Amino acid sequence: MKTFRILILLLAFGLLINCSKDSDDNLDGGIDKSANLLATGASANDILSNTRFSTLLIEAAYVEGFRPTMETMNNFEIYLRNRTFKQNIQVVYRQLPSPNEETLTLQEIADLESENRTEYNNGETLAIYIYFADAPSDSDDEDQGIVTLGAVYRNTSMVIHEGVVRKLANQSSLITITDVETSTLNHEFGHLFGLVDLGSAMVNNHEDPDAENHCDIAGCLMRGELEFGGGMMGVLEKSKMSKGVAVPTLDAECILDLQNNGGR
């Protein structure tokens, strides 16, 4: 479990990613980017509530050929509406060329965002950037069955390793690409919601001692194994066989944390 804990710390978040490179670019063409360059979880209340922002704008940037399914994005919007008080949720899609890299570090992903992101907080609109990458994480070890499906690295930024998502989904006769996409997207956005104890304080202690910022309750969307391919596929297949539905949901403790921080 110590190895798993280290992997969680190294792969899952990049919570302390160096943003100094972005500081020179905080003002670009009159756009103040500083509010979108904070630590993961810093905007949890802003995302969940309508206190400062009434509109949530999702910029879904994807490498050509790796756009998420429409069913996934519909599922994702339902998830957002169920957990936040945002009255207006918009999604804009941007197709990008491949960076032509065999693997990507979180810093490289952050650099690509700096080059390609177009939507930032503006007035009552809170902007989120999601990059659907063709390349896997540089920390993956397929020989050990360790592959990263997604990661959050700032308060309004996340990556989905879409190439890995599709490869895993295609290995199962029970699980679809939409199942893996939806589970990964919802899980990672749960961290932007501030889960677990990452901007949305725990009402009751339910953090997994072996997987920081993840839930210790069986079957919850925020379980640590949902970060990685092998663990996730086992969870989804078990859920599919027992419940008929593959995608996990948030447990009562995670929902209570969100409600305590302005969410539903």
N, C-alpha and C positions, 0 to 999 in steps of 0.2 A: 504493500500500500504506500510505502515511502516513495517508490518510483512513480506511482500514479500521482501522488501529491505534487512531486516536482514537476511532472509533465503538465499538470493543471496550471501551476504557477507560470511555467514558461510558455505554454502554448495557448492557453485559453483566452487570456485577456490582453497582455501587454499593458497593464494598468499604468505603469510608470514610463511608458514610451517617451522618448526624448522629443519634446515639441519645440525645442529651441530653434530648429530650422524653420519652423512655421512662423516664428515671431516676427520675422522681417516681412512676412506676407499677410499680416493681420489686416492691413488695409490695402485693398487691391481694387483700383477703379472706384474708390469711394465706399466699398463694401467692408464693413467691420466683421472680420471672421473670428474674433477672439472668443466670442461666446460659444463657438462650435469647436474649440480647440482645448477643451477642459478634460479633466480626468473622467474615466468611466464612472457613471452613476451620478455625476454632478448635476445632471438635468432631469433626474428621476421625477421630482415633483412637477417640473414644467411639462414633462411628457404626459404624466398621469392626470393632472388637473387642468382647469381652465383659468387659473388665477392670472397667469401672464400671457398665455398663448391659447387661442381658440382654434387655430388651424394647425394640422400636422401635415407637412409636406415631405413625402418620401421620394428621394432621388435614387432610383434603382438603376445603377450603372452596370452594364454587363458586357463581357467580352463577346464579340460576334460568335453566334452559335451556342451561347451558354445562357440565354435568357430563361428565367424561371417560368414554370408553367402558369397559365392564367388561373388554373384551379388553386395553385399554391398561393398566388397573390390574393385571390378572393378569400381563401382561408385566413390569410394573414390579416386582411382588413377586418374580418369578423373578430379575430383575436384582439386587435387594437380597440375596436368599439366595445367589446365586452369588458375590457380592463381599464380603459381611460374614459374621461369625460369630454374628449375632443369631439366637437360637433361637425367639424369639416376635416376629412382625411382625403388627401390627394396623393396620387402616385404618378410620377413622370419617369419615363424610361429613356435611357441614353445608351446607345450602342457604342462600344469602344473597340479599338483594335487590340489584338493580343500584345502584351508586353514582350512576348517571345522569350519567356524565362522558364527554365525547367522547374524551378521552385521559387517561392516568394517568402521573404521575411516580413514581419509586421512593419518594419521601418520602410521597406520597399513599397508595401501596400499603402502606407501613410503618404509616401512620396507621390505615388500614382494619384491618390486622392487630391493632393495639392495641385497637381497638374490638370486634373479632369473635373473636379467638383464645381458645380455652377450654382447650387442652391445653398443659401445660408439664412440664418434667422433674420426676419425682416418684419418689423411691426408686431402684429399678433400671430405671425406665422413662425412656427418652429420647424426647422429643416433637419432631416436625417439623411445620411448618405450610406447606401448599402452597395458594396462592390461584389458582383458575382464573378469570381475569378476562374480562369481555365487552369491555372497552375496550382499545385498543392503547396502546403506549408513546407518550409525548409527543414522543419523539425520532425517531419513524418519518418516513421520507420516501418515500412510495410512488412519487413521480415519479422518484426515483433508484433504485427497487427495493430500498430499505432498510427492512425491517420486523423488529421484535424479536419473537422467539417466546417467550422466557423469560429470566429473570434470577434470580440469587441476590443477597441483600442483607444477610443475617446468617448466623450459624453454623447456624441451624435454620429458616431462612425462605427461601421462593422463590415466584416468580410464574410462571404459564404464561398467556400471552396467548391464551386459548382461541378468542376470536373471530377472531384473525389465523390461528391454526392451522387452523381450519375453512375459512376463506376460501381459503387456499393449497391445502389438500388438494382442495377442490372444483374447482380449476383444472386438475387432472391426471387423466388417465384411467388412469394406472398406480399412483398413490399414494393410499392411503386416509387417512381422518382418524386411524385408529389408528396408521398408520405415522408420521405427523407427530407425533402426541401422544407416542407411545412414544419416538421419537428425541429430542424436546425434553425430556421428563421425565427420561430417562436421562442426557442430556448435562448438564442443570442439576444433577442430583443428583451427577454426577461432580465438580462443583465443591465440593459439600458433603463429598464424600469427600476433598477436598484436592487435586484435580487442576486444573491441572498446576502443581506447586510452590506450592500454595496451602494449605499445612497438611500435605500429604504430600510430603516432600522427594523430589526426583528421585534415583533411584539412578544413572541415566545421563542426560546432558543430552538432552532431546527437546522442549524448549519452543520454540514457533514465535517467532522474533525479531520477526515482524510482527503477532503476535496474542498478547499477554501472557496467561499462564496457560492456554494452549491447546497442543495437541500438534502437532508438525511432521511426523508420520508419516501418509502418505496412507491414507485409508480409516478412520482411527480415529474413534471416537465423539466424542473431545474436540478435533477439528479446529475452528478458529475459525469456519468458514463454517456450522457447525451452529447458531450463535446467530441467524442471520438467514435470512429467508424464501427469497430468491432463491438464495442459496448452498446452503441445505439441500435445496431441491427438486431442484437439479441433482445433488447427492450421492445422494439417495434414488433418483432415477430411474435414474442410472447403475448403482447397486448392484442395483436391481430387474432391470434388463435383463441384467446380467452374471452375477449370483449367484442371481437368483430371490427374494432377500430384500432388503427395502428398508432395514431398520433397521441402522445400523452397530453394531459392537461395539468394546470397548476393545482397543487393540493390546497387544502383549507388554510394552512399556515402561511403559505406564500401569498394567497389572496388577502388574508388579514393584514399582512405587511403592506401590500399595495393600498388597501383601503385606508390604512393608518397614515399613508403619505399622499392622500389626495386622489387615489384611484377608485375604481369600482370593486 
